[in-house]
Amino acid sequence: MLRTPDFLKNSRRKRFLLCLLLAGLLGCALSDERAVAKARRLAVAGRSSEALRLLHAYLEQAPQAIGPRRLKILLALDAQRTEEAVSDYEAISGSQKKDDPALLHQLALGLIGNALWSDEGFLRARAAAALAELADSSADWLLRRGLEHPDPSVRAHAVETVGRLGNGTFQSELEGLLHDGDPFVRSAAAWAVGRIGRPSSHPLLQQALLDRHPQVRVRAAGALLMLGDRSAISPLTGQLEAKDAAVRIQAAEVLGQLLEPSVRDLLTRRLQDSDLYVRLYAAEALAKIGEPAAVSYLRAVLTHQNRFLGLFAGELLSNLGDRSAVPFLKAALQDDADLRMRLYAAWTLGRLGDRSGLQSAQEVLRHPDPHLRAHAAWTLGEIGGEEAKLLLKGALRDEASSVKMHAVWALDRIVRPQVRTPTPSSFSRLS
C-alpha cells in the first residue's frame, strides 16, 4: 500500500480547515441575512418594537454581526431611541478598523432630527447649529422638518442651510417664509432666495425690501444684488448708518459676502464706528474686497484687553484663511483660565489646520459640566485627525446624551470631510 506523503496530508488538512471556516462564515452570513430580512418585514408591517427585540436577541448571540446592528441603529432612530442607536454605533466603531461614513452620517442626521423636537431648548439650539454644518443633499427630509418647525430659531437655521446648499427644491417654501411672523426667519429666507438665484423671485424680494424690520431689508437688498439688481446698493449701504448697531453689523457682513468693491469708502468709514463689532465686521468685509489695511486692523485687535474680542478677531482672520492669529491663539490655550475661551482658541486653530488645541479639548472632555464636554466634542470635530476620532469614540460612552450627540456630529465632520463655507460666529452658536 502506498504511503501518503506528510506534506500532502498537511495540505489536505489545511484545505479541510479552510473549507470548514468558509462554511462557518457562509452560515453566519446567511443567518445575518435571515435576521435582517425578518426584522425588515416586521418593521414594514408597523411592528418596529418586535423587530428591535428580535435584533437585540440576535446580537446577544452574534455581537459582531454588522448587518443586523446597522438595521437596529436605523430602527432605533426611527423609534426615537437615540441612546440605543448611539450605543449600537459605538459597538460597531469599536469592532471595525474602518469607519462607516454612510451609517455615521445617517446616525448624525437622525440624532439632529430627534433633538430638534426635544423639549429642552438647549438641545434644539445645538441640533439646529449642527444641521447648518452637516446637512447635504441626503438631508432634504430633515430640512423640510426644520422649515416647518414651530421654533423660529430652528426655522431660521434650516432656511440658512437651504440657502447655503443652494437647494432649489425648497423654493416655494422659502418664498412662503418671506411672510413668516419672525423677522429673523424672513431675513434668512430673503438671503436663501437670493442664493438660489431664480429671477422669478425678484418681485417678492422687492416687497421684502419694504419690510418693517431693518435686518430683513438688509438681506433682501443683498439678495436683489445677487440677482443682478444694482438698484439695491443704495438701500443696503444706507443701513451702514442705521441707529441699531446690529443692523450696521449685518449690512457690513452682507457687503463683504457680496464682494462689492464700490462700497470700499463707506466701509472704511465704519472702521471709526462707535461699536467695536461693527468695526470688526467692516474690516472683514474690506479684507474680502482686497483692502490690505483691513487685515492689519484685525490683527491689531488680537491683543485687545477684552479676551473674547481678541479671539473673535482671530475667528474673522480664519474666515480669510489668514494664519497670523496662530501664535496668539496658541498662547490663549496656555494663558486663559476660562475654559470656554481656551476651547474657542482651539476651535479657531482647528479651522486653520492646526491641532495644537487637541489637549485642551481632551481636558475639557473630563469636565463635570456636560455642556462644556459637549462643547469640547464639537471642537474636536473642527480639529480633526485620528487622535480626535479616538477621543470622540470614547465620548460615545459619556453619560450625557448631549455629549454623545456632539461626539457623533463631530465624528461625521471628520469621517466625511467636505468643503465648508465659514459662517461668522458658528462657534458661538454652539456655546
C-alpha positions as CSV (number, residue, x, y, z in Angstrom):
1,M,0.0,0.0,0.0
2,L,1.4,3.4,-1.0
3,R,2.0,5.9,1.9
4,T,0.7,9.4,1.5
5,P,3.5,11.9,2.0
6,D,3.3,14.1,5.1
7,F,3.3,17.4,3.1
8,L,0.1,16.2,1.2
9,K,-1.5,15.3,4.5
10,N,-0.8,18.8,5.8
11,S,-2.0,20.4,2.6
12,R,-5.3,18.4,2.8
13,R,-5.7,19.3,6.5
14,K,-5.3,23.0,5.7
15,R,-7.8,22.8,2.8
16,F,-10.2,20.9,5.1
17,L,-9.9,23.5,7.8
18,L,-10.3,26.3,5.3
19,C,-13.5,24.7,4.0
20,L,-14.9,24.5,7.5
21,L,-14.1,28.1,8.1
22,L,-15.7,29.3,4.9
23,A,-18.7,27.2,5.6
24,G,-19.0,28.7,9.0
25,L,-18.7,32.2,7.6
26,L,-21.2,31.5,4.9
27,G,-23.6,30.1,7.6
28,C,-23.1,33.3,9.7
29,A,-23.8,35.5,6.7
30,L,-27.0,33.6,5.8
31,S,-28.1,33.8,9.4
32,D,-27.4,37.5,9.5
33,E,-29.4,38.0,6.2
34,R,-32.4,36.0,7.6
35,A,-32.4,38.0,10.8
36,V,-32.3,41.3,8.8
37,A,-35.0,40.1,6.4
38,K,-37.3,39.1,9.2
39,A,-36.7,42.4,11.1
40,R,-37.4,44.3,8.0
41,R,-40.7,42.5,7.4
42,L,-41.8,43.3,11.0
43,A,-40.8,47.0,10.6
44,V,-42.7,47.4,7.3
45,A,-45.7,45.8,9.0
46,G,-45.6,48.5,11.7
47,R,-44.1,46.2,14.3
48,S,-40.8,48.0,14.9
49,S,-40.7,47.2,18.6
50,E,-40.8,43.5,17.8
51,A,-38.1,44.0,15.1
52,L,-35.9,45.7,17.6
53,R,-36.4,42.9,20.2
54,L,-35.6,40.3,17.5
55,L,-32.4,42.1,16.5
56,H,-31.4,42.7,20.2
57,A,-31.7,39.0,20.9
58,Y,-29.8,38.0,17.8
59,L,-27.0,40.4,18.6
60,E,-26.6,39.0,22.1
61,Q,-25.7,35.7,20.4
62,A,-23.8,37.3,17.5
63,P,-22.4,40.6,18.7
64,Q,-20.1,41.0,15.7
65,A,-22.9,40.9,13.2
66,I,-22.7,44.1,11.3
67,G,-25.8,43.9,9.1
68,P,-28.3,43.3,11.9
69,R,-26.7,46.0,14.0
70,R,-26.9,48.6,11.2
71,L,-30.6,47.9,10.8
72,K,-31.1,48.1,14.6
73,I,-29.5,51.6,14.6
74,L,-31.8,52.8,11.9
75,L,-34.9,51.3,13.6
76,A,-33.9,52.7,17.0
77,L,-33.5,56.2,15.5
78,D,-36.9,55.9,13.9
79,A,-38.3,54.9,17.3
80,Q,-36.5,57.9,18.9
81,R,-34.4,55.5,21.0
82,T,-31.3,57.6,20.4
83,E,-29.3,56.2,23.4
84,E,-29.7,52.7,22.0
85,A,-28.7,53.9,18.5
86,V,-25.6,55.5,19.7
87,S,-24.7,52.5,21.9
88,D,-25.0,50.2,18.9
89,Y,-22.9,52.5,16.7
90,E,-20.2,52.6,19.5
91,A,-20.2,48.7,19.3
92,I,-19.6,48.9,15.5
93,S,-16.9,51.5,15.7
94,G,-15.1,49.6,18.4
95,S,-15.1,46.3,16.4
96,Q,-14.2,47.7,13.0
97,K,-10.9,49.2,11.9
98,K,-12.5,51.3,9.1
99,D,-15.3,53.8,9.7
100,D,-18.6,53.5,8.0
101,P,-19.3,57.1,6.7
102,A,-22.7,56.3,5.3
103,L,-24.0,54.8,8.5
104,L,-22.4,57.5,10.6
105,H,-24.0,60.3,8.5
106,Q,-27.4,58.7,8.8
107,L,-26.9,58.4,12.6
108,A,-25.8,62.1,12.8
109,L,-28.8,63.3,10.8
110,G,-31.2,61.1,12.8
111,L,-29.9,62.5,16.1
112,I,-30.3,66.0,14.8
113,G,-33.9,65.2,13.7
114,N,-34.8,63.8,17.1
115,A,-33.0,66.6,19.0
116,L,-34.8,69.3,17.0
117,W,-38.1,68.2,18.6
118,S,-36.7,67.9,22.1
119,D,-38.5,69.7,24.9
120,E,-35.1,71.0,26.0
121,G,-34.3,74.3,24.3
122,F,-30.5,73.7,24.7
123,L,-30.7,70.5,22.6
124,R,-32.9,72.2,20.0
125,A,-30.4,75.0,19.6
126,R,-27.4,72.6,19.4
127,A,-29.1,70.4,16.8
128,A,-30.1,73.4,14.7
129,A,-26.5,74.6,14.7
130,A,-25.2,71.1,13.8
131,L,-27.8,71.0,11.0
132,A,-26.1,74.0,9.4
133,E,-22.8,72.2,9.4
134,L,-23.8,68.6,8.4
135,A,-26.8,68.9,6.1
136,D,-26.3,67.8,2.4
137,S,-28.3,66.6,-0.4
138,S,-29.3,63.5,1.6
139,A,-30.9,65.6,4.3
140,D,-33.9,67.0,2.4
141,W,-36.3,65.2,4.8
142,L,-34.6,66.8,7.8
143,L,-34.5,70.3,6.2
144,R,-38.2,70.0,5.5
145,R,-38.9,69.3,9.1
146,G,-36.8,72.2,10.1
147,L,-38.6,74.6,7.8
148,E,-41.9,73.6,9.3
149,H,-40.7,73.7,12.9
150,P,-42.6,75.7,15.5
151,D,-39.4,77.2,17.0
152,P,-38.4,80.2,14.9
153,S,-34.7,79.8,15.6
154,V,-34.9,76.2,14.2
155,R,-36.7,77.5,11.1
156,A,-34.1,80.2,10.6
157,H,-31.2,77.7,10.8
158,A,-33.0,75.4,8.4
159,V,-33.6,78.3,6.0
160,E,-29.9,79.4,6.2
161,T,-28.8,75.8,5.5
162,V,-31.1,75.5,2.4
163,G,-29.6,78.8,1.1
164,R,-26.0,77.6,1.8
165,L,-26.7,74.4,-0.1
166,G,-28.4,76.3,-2.9
167,N,-31.2,73.8,-2.7
168,G,-33.9,75.0,-5.2
169,T,-36.2,72.1,-4.2
170,F,-37.5,74.3,-1.4
171,Q,-38.0,77.5,-3.4
172,S,-41.8,77.6,-2.8
173,E,-41.3,77.0,1.0
174,L,-38.7,79.8,1.1
175,E,-40.9,82.2,-0.7
176,G,-43.7,81.4,1.8
177,L,-41.3,82.0,4.7
178,L,-40.7,85.6,3.4
179,H,-44.0,86.2,5.2
180,D,-43.1,84.4,8.4
181,G,-44.1,86.0,11.7
182,D,-40.5,86.0,12.9
183,P,-38.2,88.7,11.3
184,F,-35.1,86.5,11.6
185,V,-36.8,83.8,9.6
186,R,-37.9,86.3,7.0
187,S,-34.3,87.7,6.8
188,A,-32.8,84.2,6.3
189,A,-35.5,83.4,3.7
190,A,-34.6,86.5,1.7
191,W,-30.9,85.6,1.7
192,A,-31.6,82.0,0.8
193,V,-33.9,83.0,-2.1
194,G,-31.1,85.2,-3.4
195,R,-28.5,82.4,-3.1
196,I,-30.7,80.1,-5.1
197,G,-30.9,82.9,-7.7
198,R,-34.1,82.5,-9.6
199,P,-35.2,85.7,-11.4
200,S,-38.8,84.9,-10.7
201,S,-38.1,85.8,-7.0
202,H,-37.4,89.4,-7.9
203,P,-40.9,90.8,-7.1
204,L,-41.0,89.0,-3.7
205,L,-37.6,90.4,-2.8
206,Q,-38.8,93.9,-3.8
207,Q,-41.6,93.5,-1.4
208,A,-39.2,92.3,1.3
209,L,-37.2,95.5,0.8
210,L,-40.2,97.3,2.3
211,D,-40.3,95.0,5.4
212,R,-40.8,96.8,8.7
213,H,-37.7,95.1,10.2
214,P,-34.4,96.6,9.0
215,Q,-32.5,93.4,9.1
216,V,-35.0,91.8,6.6
217,R,-34.4,94.8,4.4
218,V,-30.7,94.4,4.5
219,R,-30.8,90.7,3.5
220,A,-33.5,91.5,0.8
221,A,-31.2,94.1,-0.7
222,G,-28.3,91.7,-0.7
223,A,-30.4,89.1,-2.3
224,L,-31.5,91.5,-5.1
225,L,-27.9,92.3,-5.7
226,M,-27.2,88.6,-6.1
227,L,-29.9,88.6,-8.8
228,G,-28.1,91.5,-10.6
229,D,-30.4,94.4,-9.4
230,R,-27.9,97.2,-8.8
231,S,-30.6,99.5,-7.6
232,A,-30.5,97.6,-4.3
233,I,-27.0,99.0,-3.4
234,S,-28.3,102.3,-2.1
235,P,-30.8,100.8,0.4
236,L,-28.2,98.4,1.5
237,T,-25.4,100.9,2.1
238,G,-27.9,103.2,3.8
239,Q,-28.1,100.7,6.6
240,L,-24.5,101.2,7.4
241,E,-25.7,104.4,9.0
242,A,-28.6,102.7,11.0
243,K,-29.0,103.6,14.7
244,D,-29.0,99.9,15.6
245,A,-25.5,98.5,15.7
246,A,-26.9,95.0,14.9
247,V,-28.2,96.4,11.6
248,R,-24.9,98.1,10.8
249,I,-23.1,94.8,11.5
250,Q,-25.4,92.9,9.2
251,A,-25.0,95.5,6.4
252,A,-21.2,95.3,6.6
253,E,-21.3,91.5,6.7
254,V,-23.6,91.3,3.6
255,L,-21.4,93.7,1.7
256,G,-18.4,91.6,2.5
257,Q,-20.1,88.4,1.3
258,L,-21.2,90.1,-2.0
259,L,-17.6,91.4,-2.6
260,E,-19.0,94.7,-3.7
261,P,-15.9,96.9,-4.4
262,S,-17.9,100.1,-5.0
263,V,-18.6,100.5,-1.2
264,R,-14.9,100.5,-0.1
265,D,-15.0,104.1,1.1
266,L,-18.3,103.6,3.0
267,L,-16.9,100.5,4.8
268,T,-13.7,102.3,5.6
269,R,-15.7,104.9,7.5
270,R,-17.2,102.2,9.6
271,L,-13.7,101.4,10.9
272,Q,-14.4,104.5,13.1
273,D,-17.8,103.3,14.2
274,S,-18.7,103.7,17.9
275,D,-19.4,99.9,18.1
276,L,-16.3,97.7,18.0
277,Y,-18.2,94.8,16.5
278,V,-19.3,97.0,13.6
279,R,-15.7,97.9,13.1
280,L,-14.6,94.3,13.1
281,Y,-17.2,93.2,10.5
282,A,-16.4,96.2,8.3
283,A,-12.7,95.3,8.5
284,E,-13.5,91.7,7.5
285,A,-15.7,92.9,4.6
286,L,-12.9,95.3,3.4
287,A,-10.3,92.4,3.6
288,K,-12.6,90.3,1.4
289,I,-12.8,93.1,-1.1
290,G,-9.0,93.2,-1.1
291,E,-8.0,96.0,1.3
292,P,-4.7,95.1,3.0
293,A,-5.0,97.7,5.7
294,A,-8.2,95.9,6.9
295,V,-6.2,92.7,7.7
296,S,-3.8,94.8,9.7
297,Y,-6.7,96.3,11.6
298,L,-8.0,92.8,12.6
299,R,-4.5,91.7,13.6
300,A,-4.3,94.7,16.0
301,V,-7.5,93.7,17.7
302,L,-6.0,90.3,18.7
303,T,-4.3,91.9,21.7
304,H,-7.5,93.8,22.8
305,Q,-8.0,93.9,26.6
306,N,-11.3,92.1,26.1
307,R,-10.1,88.5,25.5
308,F,-13.3,87.5,23.7
309,L,-12.9,90.3,21.2
310,G,-9.4,89.3,20.5
311,L,-10.5,85.7,19.9
312,F,-13.3,86.9,17.7
313,A,-10.8,88.9,15.6
314,G,-8.9,85.6,15.3
315,E,-12.0,83.9,14.0
316,L,-12.6,86.6,11.4
317,L,-9.0,86.2,10.3
318,S,-9.5,82.5,10.0
319,N,-12.5,83.2,7.7
320,L,-10.0,84.9,5.5
321,G,-7.6,82.0,5.7
322,D,-5.1,84.3,7.4
323,R,-2.8,82.4,9.8
324,S,-1.3,85.5,11.6
325,A,-3.5,84.8,14.7
326,V,-1.9,81.3,15.3
327,P,0.7,82.5,17.8
328,F,-1.9,84.5,19.7
329,L,-4.3,81.5,19.7
330,K,-1.7,79.1,20.9
331,A,-0.8,81.5,23.8
332,A,-4.5,81.6,24.7
333,L,-4.5,77.8,25.1
334,Q,-1.9,78.2,27.8
335,D,-2.8,81.5,29.5
336,D,-6.6,81.8,29.5
337,A,-8.2,80.5,32.7
338,D,-11.6,80.5,31.1
339,L,-12.2,77.0,29.6
340,R,-14.6,78.4,27.0
341,M,-12.0,80.9,25.8
342,R,-9.5,78.1,25.5
343,L,-11.9,76.0,23.5
344,Y,-12.7,78.9,21.3
345,A,-8.9,79.3,20.6
346,A,-8.7,75.5,19.9
347,W,-11.7,75.6,17.6
348,T,-10.2,78.5,15.6
349,L,-6.8,76.8,15.4
350,G,-8.6,73.7,14.1
351,R,-10.2,75.8,11.3
352,L,-6.7,76.8,10.2
353,G,-5.5,73.2,10.2
354,D,-3.5,73.5,13.5
355,R,-4.2,70.8,16.1
356,S,-2.5,72.4,19.0
357,G,-5.8,72.7,20.8
358,L,-6.4,68.9,21.0
359,Q,-5.0,68.6,24.5
360,S,-7.2,71.4,25.8
361,A,-10.3,69.8,24.3
362,Q,-9.3,66.5,25.7
363,E,-9.0,68.0,29.2
364,V,-12.5,69.6,28.9
365,L,-13.9,66.2,27.9
366,R,-13.3,65.2,31.5
367,H,-15.0,68.3,33.0
368,P,-18.1,67.7,35.3
369,D,-20.2,70.1,33.3
370,P,-21.9,68.2,30.4
371,H,-22.4,71.4,28.4
372,L,-18.6,72.0,28.4
373,R,-18.0,68.4,27.5
374,A,-20.3,68.7,24.5
375,H,-18.5,71.9,23.5
376,A,-15.2,70.0,23.7
377,A,-16.6,67.3,21.4
378,W,-17.7,69.8,18.8
379,T,-14.2,71.4,19.0
380,L,-12.6,68.1,18.3
381,G,-14.7,67.8,15.2
382,E,-13.1,71.0,13.9
383,I,-9.6,69.9,14.9
384,G,-9.9,66.5,13.2
385,G,-7.3,63.8,12.8
386,E,-7.0,60.3,14.2
387,E,-6.4,61.3,17.8
388,A,-9.6,63.4,17.8
389,K,-11.5,60.5,16.4
390,L,-10.3,58.2,19.2
391,L,-11.3,60.7,21.8
392,L,-14.7,61.2,20.2
393,K,-15.3,57.4,20.0
394,G,-14.6,57.3,23.7
395,A,-17.1,60.2,24.3
396,L,-19.8,57.9,22.7
397,R,-19.9,56.3,26.2
398,D,-20.4,59.6,28.0
399,E,-23.3,59.6,30.5
400,A,-24.8,62.7,29.0
401,S,-26.9,62.3,25.8
402,S,-25.9,65.8,24.6
403,V,-22.2,64.9,24.7
404,K,-22.9,61.6,22.8
405,M,-24.8,63.6,20.2
406,H,-22.0,66.1,19.8
407,A,-19.5,63.3,19.5
408,V,-21.5,61.7,16.7
409,W,-21.8,65.0,14.9
410,A,-18.1,65.8,15.3
411,L,-17.2,62.3,14.0
412,D,-19.3,62.8,11.0
413,R,-17.5,66.1,10.2
414,I,-14.1,64.3,10.4
415,V,-15.0,61.0,8.7
416,R,-16.9,62.7,5.9
417,P,-14.7,65.7,5.1
418,Q,-16.2,68.3,2.9
419,V,-15.6,71.9,1.8
420,R,-17.3,74.2,4.4
421,T,-18.2,77.8,3.9
422,P,-17.1,79.7,7.1
423,T,-20.0,81.2,8.9
424,P,-19.3,84.1,11.4
425,S,-19.7,83.1,15.0
426,S,-20.5,79.5,14.2
427,F,-18.5,78.5,17.3
428,S,-20.5,81.0,19.4
429,R,-23.8,79.5,18.2
430,L,-22.8,76.2,19.9
431,S,-21.8,77.8,23.2
